[in-house]
Amino acid sequence: MRTRRLGQTDLELTTIGLGAWAIGGPWLLGWGPQDDEESIRTILAAIDRGINWIDTAPIYGHGHSEQIVGKALKQTSEKPFIATKCGLIWDKNSERICCLKKESIRKECEQSLKRLGADVIDLYQIHWNQPPEDIEQAWEELTRLKEQGKVRNIGVSNFNVSQLKLIGKIHPVASVQPPYSMLRRDIEEDILPYCAKNNIGVIVYSPMQKGLLTGKFDKKRIADLPESDHRRNDRQFHEPNLSATLDLVEKLRTIAGRNSITVAQLALAWVLRRPEVTAAIAGARKPQQIEETAAASEITLSEDDLQEIEELLARRNERIKT
């Protein structure tokens, strides 16, 4: 698989990584029921396919995702890079809390290391930029954790440019993790240019827009999503966005077909067309899913393909506006 260097770090990441959000199972922002043994098989399949990093977070299933990743890694001699996060915790009532206090960050790190069965975390990221008044103390704590050897590299998720500038004065930022897909392109305006100029790695999440850009969804499947699947409340899964996107996917299917690839692979190759993007997170719940999407690492779309996609996206966006 192709690899790219993550910013100023020494991490050479495969351009597709495995996302472990869904394998956390049911919680406030979960993806419905998930079989743990299937999750472990999925992680092992990703490693067998050549993927060399996994992205998780303690909030995914309230520690469950990290625990499953840790169990899977005990079953293989291969040791992929592990990226996890901090700053989102939960109380006894399973209510989600944004907390960037330094004491909480350190406690989270220790708990993540234990769940993962790891001695060090390869990439430790602030999950969310809330509350903003505590961002600096959280980043200072991540810096201390790095100095103490508990984490190797430090980055952030969901930060804007002004926040990247703020923490960059304290310690260089290894990477930022924003959402990016054909349907969500705002990072092209500021995040990508800023990261390119400052040699900050970019790991994008939801490149397949939570499954909508895989070619495997229709209105019936969406209507049948479990009540515990957070996508039922996602505006992209409701009108007018839904019909416009499903029509777009049918047209993307033609482009994918003439390239002998799937729509999911097309969506991933599209985000990787940008040189500023180090890698893309491909979430998976079954081995065959990650085996399919891992192949996108080797795909390069032609200029004609890219231009046609731009035209299709413009038509979809115009349709939503009207």
Secondary structure in CASP SS format (residue, H / E / C, confidence):
PFRMAT SS
TARGET T0000
AUTHOR 0000-0000-0000
METHOD secondary structure of the structure
MODEL  1
M C 1.00
R C 1.00
T E 1.00
R E 1.00
R E 1.00
L C 1.00
G C 1.00
Q C 1.00
T C 1.00
D C 1.00
L C 1.00
E E 1.00
L E 1.00
T E 1.00
T C 1.00
I E 1.00
G E 1.00
L E 1.00
G E 1.00
A C 1.00
W C 1.00
A H 1.00
I H 1.00
G H 1.00
G C 1.00
P C 1.00
W C 1.00
L C 1.00
L C 1.00
G C 1.00
W E 1.00
G C 1.00
P C 1.00
Q C 1.00
D C 1.00
D H 1.00
E H 1.00
E H 1.00
S H 1.00
I H 1.00
R H 1.00
T H 1.00
I H 1.00
L H 1.00
A H 1.00
A H 1.00
I H 1.00
D H 1.00
R C 1.00
G C 1.00
I C 1.00
N C 1.00
W E 1.00
I E 1.00
D E 1.00
T C 1.00
A C 1.00
P C 1.00
I C 1.00
Y C 1.00
G C 1.00
H C 1.00
G C 1.00
H H 1.00
S H 1.00
E H 1.00
Q H 1.00
I H 1.00
V H 1.00
G H 1.00
K H 1.00
A H 1.00
L H 1.00
K C 1.00
Q C 1.00
T C 1.00
S C 1.00
E C 1.00
K C 1.00
P C 1.00
F E 1.00
I E 1.00
A E 1.00
T E 1.00
K E 1.00
C E 1.00
G C 1.00
L E 1.00
I E 1.00
W E 1.00
D C 1.00
K C 1.00
N C 1.00
S C 1.00
E C 1.00
R E 1.00
I E 1.00
C E 1.00
C C 1.00
L C 1.00
K C 1.00
K H 1.00
E H 1.00
S H 1.00
I H 1.00
R H 1.00
K H 1.00
E H 1.00
C H 1.00
E H 1.00
Q H 1.00
S H 1.00
L H 1.00
K H 1.00
R H 1.00
L H 1.00
G C 1.00
A C 1.00
D C 1.00
V C 1.00
I E 1.00
D E 1.00
L E 1.00
Y E 1.00
Q E 1.00
I E 1.00
H C 1.00
W C 1.00
N C 1.00
Q C 1.00
P C 1.00
P H 1.00
E H 1.00
D H 1.00
I H 1.00
E H 1.00
Q H 1.00
A H 1.00
W H 1.00
E H 1.00
E H 1.00
L H 1.00
T H 1.00
R H 1.00
L H 1.00
K H 1.00
E H 1.00
Q C 1.00
G C 1.00
K C 1.00
V E 1.00
R E 1.00
N E 1.00
I E 1.00
G E 1.00
V E 1.00
S E 1.00
N C 1.00
F C 1.00
N C 1.00
V H 1.00
S H 1.00
Q H 1.00
L H 1.00
K H 1.00
L H 1.00
I H 1.00
G H 1.00
K C 1.00
I C 1.00
H C 1.00
P C 1.00
V C 1.00
A C 1.00
S E 1.00
V E 1.00
Q E 1.00
P C 1.00
P E 1.00
Y C 1.00
S E 1.00
M C 1.00
L C 1.00
R E 1.00
R C 1.00
D H 1.00
I H 1.00
E H 1.00
E C 1.00
D C 1.00
I H 1.00
L H 1.00
P H 1.00
Y H 1.00
C H 1.00
A H 1.00
K H 1.00
N H 1.00
N C 1.00
I C 1.00
G E 1.00
V E 1.00
I E 1.00
V E 1.00
Y E 1.00
S C 1.00
P C 1.00
M C 1.00
Q H 1.00
K H 1.00
G H 1.00
L H 1.00
L H 1.00
T H 1.00
G C 1.00
K C 1.00
F C 1.00
D C 1.00
K H 1.00
K H 1.00
R H 1.00
I H 1.00
A H 1.00
D C 1.00
L C 1.00
P C 1.00
E C 1.00
S C 1.00
D E 1.00
H H 1.00
R H 1.00
R H 1.00
N H 1.00
D C 1.00
R H 1.00
Q H 1.00
F H 1.00
H C 1.00
E C 1.00
P C 1.00
N H 1.00
L H 1.00
S H 1.00
A H 1.00
T H 1.00
L H 1.00
D H 1.00
L H 1.00
V H 1.00
E H 1.00
K H 1.00
L H 1.00
R H 1.00
T H 1.00
I H 1.00
A H 1.00
G H 1.00
R H 1.00
N C 1.00
S C 1.00
I C 1.00
T C 1.00
V H 1.00
A H 1.00
Q H 1.00
L H 1.00
A H 1.00
L H 1.00
A H 1.00
W H 1.00
V H 1.00
L C 1.00
R C 1.00
R C 1.00
P C 1.00
E C 1.00
V C 1.00
T C 1.00
A E 1.00
A E 1.00
I E 1.00
A E 1.00
G E 1.00
A C 1.00
R C 1.00
K C 1.00
P H 1.00
Q H 1.00
Q H 1.00
I H 1.00
E H 1.00
E H 1.00
T H 1.00
A H 1.00
A H 1.00
A H 1.00
S H 1.00
E H 1.00
I C 1.00
T C 1.00
L C 1.00
S C 1.00
E H 1.00
D H 1.00
D H 1.00
L H 1.00
Q H 1.00
E H 1.00
I H 1.00
E H 1.00
E H 1.00
L H 1.00
L H 1.00
A H 1.00
R H 1.00
R H 1.00
N H 1.00
E H 1.00
R H 1.00
I H 1.00
K H 1.00
T C 1.00
END
